[in-house]
Amino acid sequence: MIRALLNILKIHFSMSRPWKPEDDWDFQFWMDQHGLTITQERDLLEE
């Protein structure tokens, strides 16, 4: 589980590859599974 988070962070901060919507969904799913919530910047910009 920790490895999954590290992989997500590695992808997120990797300059060689853009952040994709499906990555957000995977991350959100992982957070939901552990009872955590995050506020995505995209959601803030839409308001």
The 8 nearest C-alpha neighbors of each residue, nearest first, counted from 0:
[[1, 3, 2, 4, 29, 5, 33, 6],
 [0, 2, 4, 3, 5, 6, 7, 29],
 [1, 3, 5, 0, 4, 6, 7, 8],
 [4, 2, 0, 6, 1, 5, 7, 29],
 [5, 3, 7, 1, 6, 2, 8, 0],
 [4, 6, 2, 8, 7, 3, 9, 1],
 [5, 7, 9, 3, 4, 8, 2, 10],
 [6, 8, 4, 10, 5, 9, 11, 3],
 [9, 7, 11, 5, 10, 6, 12, 4],
 [10, 8, 6, 12, 7, 11, 13, 5],
 [9, 11, 13, 7, 8, 12, 6, 16],
 [10, 12, 8, 9, 13, 18, 7, 17],
 [13, 11, 9, 10, 8, 14, 18, 7],
 [12, 14, 10, 15, 11, 9, 16, 17],
 [13, 15, 16, 12, 17, 11, 10, 18],
 [16, 14, 13, 17, 10, 12, 18, 11],
 [15, 17, 14, 13, 18, 10, 11, 12],
 [18, 16, 19, 15, 14, 13, 11, 10],
 [17, 19, 11, 16, 22, 20, 10, 23],
 [18, 20, 22, 21, 17, 23, 16, 11],
 [21, 19, 23, 22, 24, 18, 25, 17],
 [22, 20, 24, 23, 19, 25, 26, 18],
 [21, 23, 25, 20, 19, 24, 26, 18],
 [24, 22, 26, 20, 21, 25, 27, 19],
 [23, 25, 27, 21, 22, 26, 28, 20],
 [26, 24, 22, 28, 23, 27, 29, 21],
 [25, 27, 29, 23, 28, 24, 22, 30],
 [26, 28, 24, 30, 29, 25, 23, 31],
 [27, 29, 31, 25, 26, 30, 24, 32],
 [30, 28, 26, 32, 27, 31, 25, 33],
 [29, 31, 35, 27, 33, 32, 28, 36],
 [32, 30, 28, 34, 33, 29, 35, 27],
 [33, 31, 29, 30, 34, 28, 35, 27],
 [34, 32, 30, 31, 35, 29, 28, 36],
 [35, 33, 31, 32, 30, 36, 29, 28],
 [36, 34, 30, 33, 31, 37, 32, 29],
 [35, 37, 30, 31, 34, 38, 27, 33],
 [38, 36, 39, 35, 27, 30, 31, 40],
 [39, 37, 40, 36, 42, 43, 41, 27],
 [38, 40, 41, 42, 37, 43, 23, 44],
 [39, 41, 43, 42, 44, 38, 45, 37],
 [40, 42, 44, 39, 43, 45, 38, 46],
 [43, 41, 45, 40, 39, 44, 46, 38],
 [44, 42, 40, 41, 45, 46, 39, 38],
 [43, 45, 41, 42, 46, 40, 39, 38],
 [44, 46, 42, 43, 41, 40, 39, 38],
 [45, 44, 43, 42, 41, 40, 39, 38]]
